Amino acid sequence: MDKKIRLHGLDLIRGVTLLSMIAYHGTWNLVYLFGVDLPWYDRLPGHIWQQSICWTFILLSGFCFSMGSRHLKRGLEIFGGGALVSAVTLIAMPENQILFGILTFTGSAMLIMIPLEKLLKKVPAGFGATAAMVLFFFFENWQAPAWLHRNLLTAYLGFPARSFVSMDYFPIFPWIFLFITGYFLYRIFHSRGWDVKLFSGGNLPVLGWLGRHTLPIYLIHQPVLYGLGRLWYYLK
């Protein structure tokens, strides 16, 4: 595919998912910070909503990996954004701290993929996507031995100690396999020309702009939501 072709449909998906994430976090603030009673939020509907957001972001990040060229720079930027989020929550809201959240994971996945891609390129795309998905579900449901659950390093990998707490937690395992699934899906789509056919349209300026600026918007959306929530709380 000509790299000059902008796949606006991917920006659109990313923008819609970003809005969904903002709405989800705004609802979280209402429930846990401002005492609004929404019983469904902690039940299956809320879980499905949350999973739809993280699955879309991670699959899409893996899908778009092969389309980029500055993986080291971008990976470090996103990882740094995750570190900033962790630092702010540890200082300002230690009871709601975020350790190894979605940004930390996505940045880590990009950095891991830099050396790993050389091996993955040798794997047939269909087999790779299937194997990665199977491994994702295996590790998601695997009961790891107790000795693996030790400290922050093991929590980063996916084996948290009993005392570990994080309001947004996406460790390397199992989520790296969902990222890799997205990587293989791009190869499948690209080899058949489906990427251009399906995603070259859908150029909606506002959503497209949101989809192209997810990192800065992610970093500022919670302070803005908290301020709006606090204003609503005082005025109600």
C-alpha positions in Angstrom: 0.0 0.0 0.0 1.2 3.5 -0.8 2.1 5.0 2.6 0.8 8.4 1.4 -2.8 7.0 1.5 -4.4 8.0 4.8 -6.8 5.4 6.1 -9.3 7.8 7.6 -11.5 4.9 8.7 -8.9 4.0 11.3 -8.9 7.5 12.6 -12.7 7.4 12.8 -12.7 4.1 14.8 -10.0 5.5 17.1 -12.0 8.8 17.6 -15.3 7.0 18.4 -13.5 4.7 20.8 -11.8 7.7 22.5 -15.2 9.3 23.0 -16.5 6.1 24.5 -13.5 6.0 26.8 -14.1 9.6 28.0 -17.8 8.7 28.6 -16.8 5.6 30.5 -14.3 7.5 32.7 -16.8 10.3 33.3 -19.3 7.7 34.5 -16.6 6.2 36.8 -16.0 9.6 38.3 -19.8 10.0 38.9 -20.0 6.6 40.6 -16.8 6.5 42.7 -16.0 10.1 43.3 -19.4 11.8 43.4 -21.6 9.1 44.8 -24.0 8.6 41.9 -25.9 5.3 42.2 -25.6 3.4 38.9 -25.8 -0.3 39.8 -25.3 -1.5 36.2 -21.9 0.1 36.0 -20.3 -2.5 38.2 -22.1 -5.4 36.5 -22.0 -7.0 33.1 -23.0 -3.9 31.0 -20.3 -1.8 32.5 -17.7 -4.6 32.0 -18.7 -5.1 28.4 -18.4 -1.3 27.8 -14.9 -1.3 29.4 -13.7 -4.3 27.5 -15.0 -2.9 24.2 -12.8 0.1 24.7 -9.6 -1.6 25.6 -10.0 -4.4 23.0 -10.5 -1.8 20.3 -7.6 0.3 21.3 -5.1 -2.6 21.7 -6.2 -4.4 18.5 -6.0 -1.1 16.6 -2.6 -0.3 18.0 -1.3 -3.7 16.8 -3.0 -3.3 13.5 -1.4 0.1 12.9 2.1 -1.0 14.0 3.2 -2.0 10.6 2.0 1.3 9.1 4.3 3.4 11.3 8.0 4.0 11.0 9.0 5.7 14.3 8.3 2.8 16.6 11.0 3.6 19.2 10.0 7.3 19.4 6.3 6.6 19.5 6.7 3.8 22.0 8.8 5.9 24.4 6.3 8.8 24.1 3.3 6.6 25.0 5.2 4.8 27.8 6.2 8.2 29.1 2.6 9.3 29.0 1.7 6.2 31.1 4.5 7.1 33.6 3.1 10.6 33.9 -0.4 9.3 34.6 1.0 7.0 37.3 3.0 9.8 38.9 0.1 12.2 39.0 -2.3 9.6 40.5 0.3 8.4 43.1 0.7 12.1 44.2 -2.8 13.5 43.9 -5.0 10.4 44.3 -3.0 7.5 45.9 -6.3 5.7 46.8 -7.1 5.6 43.1 -3.6 5.1 41.8 -2.9 3.9 38.2 0.0 1.5 37.8 0.7 -0.2 34.5 -2.4 1.3 32.8 -3.3 1.2 29.1 -0.7 3.8 28.1 2.2 2.0 29.8 1.1 -1.2 28.2 0.7 0.2 24.7 4.1 1.9 24.8 5.7 -1.3 26.1 4.0 -3.4 23.4 5.4 -1.1 20.7 8.9 -1.3 22.2 8.7 -5.1 22.5 7.5 -5.4 18.9 10.7 -3.7 17.6 12.9 -6.8 18.0 10.0 -9.3 18.0 8.7 -8.3 14.5 11.8 -9.9 12.9 10.5 -13.2 14.2 6.8 -12.6 13.6 7.4 -11.7 9.9 8.4 -15.3 9.4 5.0 -16.6 10.8 2.1 -17.0 8.3 -0.4 -14.3 9.1 -3.5 -16.5 9.5 -1.7 -19.0 11.8 -0.2 -16.1 13.8 -3.5 -14.4 14.4 -5.1 -17.6 15.5 -2.2 -18.6 17.8 -2.0 -15.1 19.3 -5.7 -15.2 20.1 -5.5 -18.6 21.7 -2.5 -17.5 23.8 -4.4 -14.4 24.9 -7.4 -16.4 26.2 -5.0 -19.0 27.8 -3.0 -16.4 29.7 -6.2 -14.4 30.6 -7.6 -17.5 32.4 -4.3 -19.1 33.5 -4.0 -19.5 37.3 -0.2 -18.8 37.7 1.6 -20.3 40.6 1.8 -18.2 43.7 5.6 -17.8 43.6 5.2 -15.7 40.4 3.1 -13.1 42.2 5.8 -11.2 44.0 6.5 -7.5 43.3 6.0 -4.6 40.9 8.1 -6.3 38.2 5.9 -9.4 38.2 2.8 -7.1 38.3 4.0 -5.4 35.2 4.4 -8.8 33.5 0.9 -9.9 34.7 1.4 -11.5 38.0 0.5 -9.0 40.7 1.1 -9.6 44.4 -2.0 -9.7 46.7 -1.3 -6.2 47.9 -1.1 -4.7 44.3 -3.8 -2.1 43.5 -4.4 -0.2 40.3 -7.5 1.4 38.9 -6.4 0.8 35.3 -4.3 -2.4 34.9 -3.1 -3.8 31.6 0.0 -6.0 32.1 2.2 -7.5 29.4 0.5 -10.9 29.7 -2.1 -11.5 28.4 -2.5 -8.2 26.5 0.6 -8.5 24.4 -1.1 -11.3 22.5 -4.1 -9.1 21.7 -1.7 -6.5 20.3 0.1 -9.2 18.2 -3.3 -10.4 17.0 -3.9 -6.9 15.6 -0.5 -7.0 14.0 -1.3 -10.2 12.1 -4.8 -8.9 11.2 -3.1 -6.0 9.4 -1.0 -8.4 7.4 -4.1 -10.4 6.4 -6.0 -7.2 5.5 -3.1 -5.7 3.7 -2.3 -8.8 1.6 -5.8 -8.7 0.3 -6.2 -5.0 -0.1 -8.9 -4.9 2.5 -7.2 -2.1 4.5 -7.6 0.4 1.6 -11.1 -0.9 0.6 -12.4 -0.7 4.2 -10.6 2.2 5.8 -9.7 4.7 3.1 -13.1 6.4 3.4 -14.9 7.7 6.5 -13.2 11.1 6.6 -15.2 12.9 9.3 -13.1 15.9 10.4 -14.0 16.1 14.1 -13.7 12.4 14.8 -10.7 12.0 12.6 -9.0 14.8 14.5 -9.7 13.1 17.8 -8.4 9.8 16.4 -5.1 11.5 15.4 -4.6 13.1 18.8 -5.5 10.3 21.2 -2.4 10.7 23.4 -2.7 14.4 24.4 -6.5 14.0 24.8 -6.0 11.0 27.0 -3.6 12.9 29.2 -5.9 15.8 29.8 -9.4 14.2 29.8 -9.5 13.1 33.4 -8.5 16.4 34.9 -11.2 18.1 32.8 -13.8 15.5 33.7 -12.9 15.8 37.3 -13.3 19.6 37.2 -16.6 19.3 35.5 -17.8 16.7 38.0 -16.7 18.8 40.9 -18.6 21.8 39.4 -21.7 19.7 38.9 -21.4 18.4 42.5 -21.3 21.9 44.0 -24.1 23.3 41.8 -26.6 20.4 42.0 
